[in-house]
Amino acid sequence: MTAVRFRSTVLDCPDPVALAAFYAGFLGGTPHVAHDEWVVLDIPDGPRLAFQRVAEYVPPEWPRADRPQQMHLDFDAGSTWEEIEAAESAVLALGARELERQDKEDFRVYADPAGHPFCLCRIDHP
């Protein structure tokens, strides 16, 4: 068998250009727009995220079994709560919304502008 390498994580969404700009806003990189249906974000020193348009996109809801998240993204955001709070301010300013506050845990849960859940995690969190 030939070697297989991880290529990218693809997120369905209603507006690939806008969602790629949201993630580029705090992860860096430049979105590459192939066409209105497909945008790729090459993250510096990170994985590749891609975004594809889905005409009748229905976002997951946190936490609901009838509209599950199916997957979510975790991002290391620092080793202190001050760093997490700075990252939180940045993602909220870019259009994220908080889904769940778990200060006793080592992560916080948000939704991107298309409704995909993601977490800002402390670096020492497994």
Long-range contacts (C-beta under 8 A, 24 or more apart in sequence): 6-47, 7-48, 8-40, 8-47, 8-48, 8-49, 8-50, 9-47, 9-48, 9-49, 9-50, 9-71, 9-73, 10-49, 10-50, 10-51, 10-52, 11-49, 11-50, 11-51, 11-52, 11-112, 11-114, 11-116, 12-52, 12-54, 12-57, 12-114, 13-51, 13-52, 13-53, 13-54, 13-57, 13-114, 13-116, 14-53, 14-54, 14-57, 14-114, 15-53, 15-114, 16-51, 16-52, 16-53, 17-51, 18-113, 19-51, 19-112, 19-113, 19-114, 20-49, 20-51, 22-94, 22-95, 22-96, 22-112, 22-113, 23-49, 23-112, 25-90, 25-94, 26-87, 26-90, 26-91, 26-94, 27-75, 57-114, 59-111, 59-114, 59-115, 59-116, 60-115, 60-116, 60-117, 61-115, 62-99, 62-100, 62-109, 62-111, 62-117, 63-100, 69-116, 69-117, 72-116, 72-117, 72-118, 72-119, 73-116, 73-117, 73-118, 73-119, 74-107, 74-118, 74-119, 74-121, 75-118, 75-119, 75-120, 75-121, 76-121, 76-122, 76-123, 77-120, 77-121, 77-122, 77-123, 78-122, 78-123, 79-122, 79-123, 79-124, 80-122, 81-122, 84-108, 84-120, 84-122, 87-120, 88-120, 91-120
